[in-house]
């Protein structure tokens, strides 16, 4: 383990842990590396979502019922 890494205890569902062990063996990597990559990808997706929300912050809010009424009026639903 690299000294710059932090240790954490994570509890997995048994079937998920089994799948991780198999994938780690098949890809010749470690469960830690797989989990780190999954978390990294999840956080990157969150960052993209936040950026999209920020980009659209100035757009007007739409009321769901009004959108449905408009779609119905235009024969879309």
C-alpha positions as a LaTeX table, in Angstrom:
\begin{tabular}{lrrr}
\hline
Residue & $x$ (\AA) & $y$ (\AA) & $z$ (\AA) \\
\hline
Unk1 & 0.00 & 0.00 & 0.00 \\
Unk2 & 1.26 & 3.45 & $-0.89$ \\
Unk3 & 1.87 & 5.72 & 2.09 \\
Unk4 & $-0.26$ & 8.48 & 0.55 \\
Unk5 & $-3.33$ & 6.23 & 0.53 \\
Unk6 & $-5.90$ & 6.13 & 3.31 \\
Unk7 & $-7.37$ & 2.95 & 4.66 \\
Unk8 & $-11.13$ & 2.44 & 5.09 \\
Unk9 & $-13.30$ & $-0.48$ & 6.03 \\
Unk10 & $-16.08$ & $-1.14$ & 3.54 \\
Unk11 & $-18.69$ & $-3.86$ & 3.92 \\
Unk12 & $-19.92$ & $-5.45$ & 0.70 \\
Unk13 & $-22.88$ & $-7.63$ & $-0.02$ \\
Unk14 & $-21.42$ & $-11.16$ & $-0.33$ \\
Unk15 & $-22.40$ & $-11.54$ & $-3.99$ \\
Unk16 & $-20.96$ & $-8.13$ & $-4.85$ \\
Unk17 & $-17.73$ & $-9.01$ & $-3.06$ \\
Unk18 & $-17.54$ & $-12.28$ & $-4.99$ \\
Unk19 & $-18.03$ & $-10.40$ & $-8.28$ \\
Unk20 & $-15.29$ & $-7.94$ & $-7.30$ \\
Unk21 & $-12.89$ & $-10.76$ & $-6.45$ \\
Unk22 & $-13.56$ & $-12.44$ & $-9.80$ \\
Unk23 & $-13.18$ & $-9.19$ & $-11.76$ \\
Unk24 & $-9.98$ & $-8.33$ & $-9.90$ \\
Unk25 & $-8.54$ & $-11.74$ & $-10.76$ \\
Unk26 & $-9.63$ & $-11.55$ & $-14.40$ \\
Unk27 & $-8.24$ & $-8.04$ & $-14.86$ \\
Unk28 & $-5.10$ & $-8.73$ & $-12.81$ \\
Unk29 & $-5.81$ & $-5.81$ & $-10.51$ \\
Unk30 & $-6.88$ & $-5.39$ & $-6.90$ \\
Unk31 & $-10.30$ & $-4.91$ & $-5.38$ \\
Unk32 & $-8.98$ & $-1.62$ & $-3.98$ \\
Unk33 & $-8.06$ & $-0.42$ & $-7.47$ \\
Unk34 & $-11.49$ & $-1.43$ & $-8.80$ \\
Unk35 & $-13.29$ & 0.35 & $-5.97$ \\
Unk36 & $-11.10$ & 3.46 & $-6.30$ \\
Unk37 & $-11.84$ & 3.65 & $-10.02$ \\
Unk38 & $-15.58$ & 3.16 & $-9.46$ \\
Unk39 & $-15.64$ & 5.93 & $-6.84$ \\
Unk40 & $-13.54$ & 8.20 & $-9.07$ \\
Unk41 & $-15.99$ & 7.69 & $-11.97$ \\
Unk42 & $-18.99$ & 8.28 & $-9.71$ \\
Unk43 & $-17.52$ & 11.52 & $-8.37$ \\
Unk44 & $-16.65$ & 12.67 & $-11.90$ \\
Unk45 & $-20.25$ & 12.03 & $-12.93$ \\
Unk46 & $-21.45$ & 14.05 & $-9.93$ \\
Unk47 & $-19.13$ & 16.89 & $-10.94$ \\
Unk48 & $-20.54$ & 16.82 & $-14.48$ \\
Unk49 & $-24.09$ & 16.91 & $-13.11$ \\
Unk50 & $-23.26$ & 19.87 & $-10.87$ \\
Unk51 & $-21.68$ & 21.71 & $-13.80$ \\
Unk52 & $-24.81$ & 21.09 & $-15.88$ \\
Unk53 & $-27.01$ & 22.38 & $-13.06$ \\
Unk54 & $-24.83$ & 25.47 & $-12.79$ \\
Unk55 & $-25.01$ & 26.07 & $-16.56$ \\
Unk56 & $-28.79$ & 25.88 & $-16.47$ \\
Unk57 & $-29.25$ & 27.93 & $-13.28$ \\
Unk58 & $-30.47$ & 30.94 & $-15.25$ \\
Unk59 & $-33.15$ & 29.04 & $-17.14$ \\
Unk60 & $-36.74$ & 29.57 & $-16.07$ \\
Unk61 & $-38.35$ & 26.96 & $-13.86$ \\
Unk62 & $-41.08$ & 24.93 & $-15.49$ \\
Unk63 & $-44.13$ & 23.68 & $-13.66$ \\
Unk64 & $-44.67$ & 20.01 & $-14.50$ \\
Unk65 & $-48.42$ & 20.40 & $-14.85$ \\
Unk66 & $-47.96$ & 23.28 & $-17.31$ \\
Unk67 & $-45.59$ & 21.20 & $-19.42$ \\
Unk68 & $-48.12$ & 18.35 & $-19.52$ \\
Unk69 & $-50.93$ & 20.74 & $-20.49$ \\
Unk70 & $-48.79$ & 22.19 & $-23.29$ \\
Unk71 & $-47.88$ & 18.74 & $-24.61$ \\
Unk72 & $-51.52$ & 17.69 & $-24.54$ \\
Unk73 & $-52.62$ & 20.93 & $-26.26$ \\
Unk74 & $-50.09$ & 20.31 & $-29.05$ \\
Unk75 & $-51.21$ & 16.69 & $-29.46$ \\
Unk76 & $-47.90$ & 15.25 & $-28.24$ \\
Unk77 & $-49.55$ & 13.12 & $-25.57$ \\
\hline
\end{tabular}
